[in-house]
């Protein structure tokens, strides 16, 4: 009778995994993908260069009177980095004011939530708390904010969204439809690194998976920016039409996206379907997704 029990991976399997993001300190993806039973070989290739815009946010933080917002919204760790820099520039009186401020900080994803707890709550705003980290993307925060938002005595019905130059408007539109006043403060911008394409292309031969026993390589993409360069580097874009007609036969490279926004962009712009879309934008969510895929397809040592 055939064995129908789940297959266990070979402990000798080494899987190159390229994270298209800047590493954090400590990097939760590197830490999580260093645990057994599979042996991953992680490598980070940052596709973006980030510029932080302090002026507008700092002006809001130092304005006279009580803080006029009932909550802050963060959809990126880059926004967390910006407010941390601004808090360090406050006067002693304003520093004290924010150390006693009690409002929720809404976050998309566990990475942003962890950064808020460590750098904001653990720093200049210790009386605040984090909500919404289970949201997979910005639009997922709408019901969470509408259902659990706590008005403070000054902020009333107004929330402040710290965001980047490029953003999806579904979150703002959804909150406005719920009767919540949303003010946007652009606190960072990202541009494609001029070195990303060459760094990515150089990494490919260096991380070529070993043949035999279902050897594979994974690429984890975190942003729509850099998607074209990734596909070009892999040789999967058809010249002239910039579309991916189908996955190459016998390939050993597989792609996972951190969430649905990047997945939908790649499919709509290039006709490319990722192999895995993480159900949760976290190291655990990514690993669960790619290991389920490998188990179902009998690759990667399964």
C-alpha positions as CSV (number, residue, x, y, z in Angstrom):
1,X,0.0,0.0,0.0
2,X,1.5,3.4,-1.0
3,X,2.7,5.7,1.8
4,X,0.4,8.7,1.9
5,X,2.0,10.4,4.9
6,X,3.5,13.9,4.4
7,X,7.0,13.8,3.0
8,X,9.8,15.2,5.2
9,X,12.6,17.2,3.5
10,X,16.1,15.9,3.3
11,X,18.3,17.6,5.9
12,X,21.1,17.7,3.4
13,X,19.2,19.9,1.0
14,X,20.6,23.4,0.6
15,X,18.2,26.0,-1.0
16,X,19.5,29.3,-2.2
17,X,17.0,32.0,-1.4
18,X,17.3,35.6,-2.6
19,X,15.4,38.3,-0.7
20,X,14.9,41.3,-2.8
21,X,15.0,43.7,0.1
22,X,17.4,45.5,2.4
23,X,18.3,43.5,5.5
24,X,17.2,44.8,8.8
25,X,19.0,44.5,12.1
26,X,18.5,41.8,13.2
27,X,16.9,40.5,10.0
28,X,13.9,38.4,10.8
29,X,13.9,36.6,7.4
30,X,17.6,35.5,7.8
31,X,16.9,34.3,11.4
32,X,13.7,32.4,10.5
33,X,15.2,30.8,7.4
34,X,18.2,29.6,9.3
35,X,16.2,27.1,11.4
36,X,15.9,23.4,10.4
37,X,14.9,21.1,8.9
38,X,15.7,22.6,5.5
39,X,19.0,24.4,5.0
40,X,18.4,27.7,3.2
41,X,21.2,29.9,2.0
42,X,19.8,33.5,2.3
43,X,21.1,36.5,0.4
44,X,19.7,40.0,0.3
45,X,19.7,42.1,-2.9
46,X,18.1,45.5,-2.2
47,X,16.3,46.9,-5.2
48,X,15.4,50.3,-3.7
49,X,17.0,53.4,-2.4
50,X,15.0,55.2,0.3
51,X,14.9,58.9,0.9
52,X,13.3,60.1,4.2
53,X,11.4,63.3,4.3
54,X,11.4,64.8,7.8
55,X,10.2,68.3,7.3
56,X,6.4,67.8,6.9
57,X,6.2,65.3,9.8
58,X,8.4,67.3,12.1
59,X,6.3,70.4,11.5
60,X,3.2,68.4,12.6
61,X,5.0,67.0,15.7
62,X,6.2,70.4,16.9
63,X,3.0,72.4,16.2
64,X,1.6,74.2,19.2
65,X,-1.1,72.6,21.3
66,X,-2.2,69.0,21.8
67,X,-1.5,66.4,19.1
68,X,-4.5,66.7,16.8
69,X,-4.8,63.0,15.7
70,X,-6.5,60.1,17.3
71,X,-4.3,57.5,15.7
72,X,-1.3,57.0,13.4
73,X,-1.2,54.6,10.5
74,X,2.0,52.9,9.2
75,X,2.0,50.7,6.1
76,X,5.8,50.4,5.8
77,X,8.9,50.1,8.1
78,X,10.3,53.1,6.2
79,X,7.6,55.3,7.7
80,X,8.6,54.0,11.1
81,X,12.2,55.0,10.5
82,X,11.1,58.5,9.6
83,X,9.1,59.1,12.8
84,X,11.9,57.7,14.9
85,X,14.3,60.3,13.4
86,X,11.8,63.1,14.0
87,X,11.2,62.1,17.6
88,X,14.9,62.3,18.2
89,X,14.8,66.0,17.1
90,X,12.1,67.2,19.5
91,X,12.5,69.7,22.3
92,X,12.4,68.4,25.9
93,X,8.9,69.7,26.3
94,X,7.6,68.0,23.2
95,X,9.5,64.9,24.0
96,X,7.6,64.7,27.3
97,X,4.3,65.3,25.5
98,X,4.8,62.4,23.2
99,X,6.1,60.2,26.0
100,X,2.6,60.5,27.6
101,X,0.5,60.4,24.4
102,X,-1.9,57.4,24.4
103,X,-3.1,56.6,20.9
104,X,-3.2,53.4,18.8
105,X,-0.5,52.8,16.1
106,X,-2.0,50.8,13.2
107,X,0.4,48.7,11.3
108,X,0.3,46.5,8.2
109,X,2.2,43.2,8.8
110,X,4.2,41.9,11.6
111,X,7.5,43.5,10.4
112,X,6.1,47.0,10.6
113,X,4.4,46.1,13.9
114,X,7.7,44.8,15.4
115,X,9.5,48.0,14.3
116,X,6.9,50.1,16.0
117,X,7.1,48.2,19.2
118,X,10.9,48.2,19.3
119,X,11.7,51.7,18.0
120,X,8.6,53.9,18.7
121,X,6.9,52.4,21.7
122,X,10.3,51.3,23.0
123,X,11.5,54.8,22.4
124,X,9.7,58.1,22.4
125,X,6.0,57.0,22.6
126,X,5.8,54.3,25.3
127,X,2.1,54.8,26.2
128,X,1.0,53.9,22.6
129,X,0.1,50.4,21.4
130,X,0.0,48.5,18.1
131,X,-3.1,47.2,16.3
132,X,-3.8,45.7,12.9
133,X,-0.6,43.7,12.3
134,X,-2.7,40.8,11.0
135,X,-3.8,43.0,8.0
136,X,-2.2,41.6,4.8
137,X,-2.2,45.0,3.1
138,X,-3.4,48.6,3.6
139,X,-7.0,47.9,2.5
140,X,-7.1,45.2,5.2
141,X,-6.8,47.9,7.9
142,X,-10.1,49.6,7.0
143,X,-12.3,47.3,9.1
144,X,-9.8,47.1,11.9
145,X,-9.4,50.9,12.3
146,X,-13.2,51.4,11.9
147,X,-14.0,48.7,14.5
148,X,-11.4,49.4,17.1
149,X,-10.2,53.0,16.8
150,X,-10.0,54.8,20.1
151,X,-10.7,58.6,19.9
152,X,-8.5,60.7,22.1
153,X,-9.7,63.9,23.6
154,X,-8.1,66.1,21.0
155,X,-7.9,63.9,17.8
156,X,-11.6,63.2,17.5
157,X,-12.2,61.5,14.2
158,X,-9.0,62.3,12.5
159,X,-6.1,59.9,11.8
160,X,-2.7,60.5,10.3
161,X,-1.3,58.1,7.7
162,X,2.5,58.2,7.3
163,X,3.1,56.9,3.8
164,X,5.4,57.1,0.8
165,X,5.2,58.9,-2.5
166,X,3.8,55.8,-4.1
167,X,0.8,54.2,-2.5
168,X,-2.5,52.5,-3.2
169,X,-5.5,54.7,-2.3
170,X,-7.8,51.9,-1.2
171,X,-7.0,52.4,2.5
172,X,-7.8,56.1,2.4
173,X,-10.9,55.7,0.4
174,X,-12.2,52.9,2.6
175,X,-11.6,54.9,5.8
176,X,-13.4,57.9,4.4
177,X,-16.3,55.7,3.4
178,X,-16.5,54.7,7.1
179,X,-16.6,58.4,8.1
180,X,-13.0,58.6,9.3
181,X,-11.0,61.7,8.4
182,X,-7.7,60.7,7.0
183,X,-4.8,63.1,6.6
184,X,-1.8,61.9,4.5
185,X,1.8,62.9,5.4
186,X,4.4,61.7,2.8
187,X,7.5,60.8,4.8
188,X,9.6,58.8,2.4
189,X,10.2,58.0,-1.3
190,X,11.8,55.1,-3.0
191,X,13.7,54.9,-6.3
192,X,15.1,51.8,-8.1
193,X,18.8,51.4,-7.2
194,X,21.0,51.8,-10.3
195,X,23.0,48.9,-9.1
196,X,20.1,46.5,-8.5
197,X,20.0,45.0,-12.0
198,X,23.8,44.2,-12.1
199,X,23.8,42.9,-8.5
200,X,20.9,40.6,-9.3
201,X,22.4,39.3,-12.5
202,X,25.7,38.6,-10.8
203,X,24.0,36.7,-8.0
204,X,22.2,34.3,-10.3
205,X,25.2,32.2,-11.4
206,X,26.5,32.3,-7.8
207,X,23.3,30.8,-6.5
208,X,22.6,28.3,-9.2
209,X,20.8,25.4,-7.5
210,X,22.5,22.0,-7.5
211,X,21.1,19.6,-10.0
212,X,19.5,16.4,-8.9
213,X,17.2,15.6,-5.9
214,X,14.8,18.4,-6.9
215,X,17.3,21.3,-6.4
216,X,15.7,24.7,-6.5
217,X,16.3,28.4,-5.9
218,X,13.8,30.8,-4.5
219,X,13.4,34.5,-5.1
220,X,11.2,36.5,-2.7
221,X,10.0,39.8,-4.1
222,X,8.8,42.4,-1.7
223,X,7.9,45.4,-4.0
224,X,6.6,46.0,-7.5
225,X,9.7,48.1,-8.1
226,X,12.4,45.9,-9.4
227,X,9.9,43.4,-10.8
228,X,10.9,44.2,-14.4
229,X,14.6,43.9,-13.7
230,X,14.1,40.6,-11.9
231,X,12.2,39.1,-14.9
232,X,14.8,40.5,-17.3
233,X,17.7,39.1,-15.3
234,X,16.1,35.7,-15.3
235,X,15.6,35.9,-19.1
236,X,11.8,35.4,-18.8
237,X,10.6,38.6,-20.5
238,X,9.9,38.3,-24.2
239,X,11.8,41.0,-26.1
240,X,9.6,43.6,-27.7
241,X,6.4,42.9,-25.8
242,X,7.7,42.7,-22.2
243,X,5.5,39.9,-21.3
244,X,6.1,36.4,-19.8
245,X,4.2,34.0,-21.9
246,X,4.8,30.9,-19.8
247,X,7.2,29.5,-17.3
248,X,10.3,27.9,-18.9
249,X,10.2,24.1,-18.9
250,X,12.5,22.3,-16.5
251,X,13.2,25.5,-14.5
252,X,14.7,25.4,-11.0
253,X,14.0,29.0,-10.0
254,X,10.7,29.8,-8.3
255,X,9.3,33.2,-7.2
256,X,7.2,34.1,-4.2
257,X,5.7,37.5,-3.5
258,X,5.3,39.0,0.0
259,X,1.6,39.7,-0.6
260,X,-1.2,40.3,-3.1
261,X,-0.2,43.8,-4.2
262,X,3.1,42.7,-5.7
263,X,1.5,39.5,-7.1
264,X,-1.2,41.5,-8.9
265,X,1.3,44.0,-10.3
266,X,3.5,41.3,-11.8
267,X,0.5,39.5,-13.3
268,X,-1.1,42.6,-14.7
269,X,2.0,44.4,-16.0
270,X,4.0,41.4,-17.3
271,X,1.6,38.4,-17.4
272,X,3.8,36.7,-14.8
273,X,2.2,34.5,-12.1
274,X,4.3,34.0,-9.0
275,X,4.5,30.5,-7.7
276,X,3.6,31.5,-4.2
277,X,1.9,34.5,-2.6
278,X,2.4,34.6,1.1
279,X,-0.8,34.4,3.1
280,X,0.8,36.6,5.7
281,X,3.5,39.2,5.0
282,X,6.0,37.7,7.4
283,X,8.9,35.3,7.4
284,X,6.6,32.6,8.7
285,X,4.0,33.2,6.0
286,X,6.6,33.1,3.2
287,X,8.2,29.9,4.5
288,X,4.9,28.2,5.0
289,X,3.9,29.1,1.4
290,X,7.1,28.0,-0.3
291,X,7.5,24.8,1.7
292,X,3.9,23.8,1.0
293,X,4.6,24.4,-2.7
294,X,7.8,22.3,-2.7
295,X,6.0,19.5,-0.8
296,X,3.1,19.4,-3.3
297,X,5.5,19.4,-6.2
298,X,8.1,17.0,-4.8
299,X,11.0,19.5,-5.2
300,X,13.5,21.1,-2.8
301,X,14.4,17.8,-1.1
302,X,10.7,16.8,-0.4
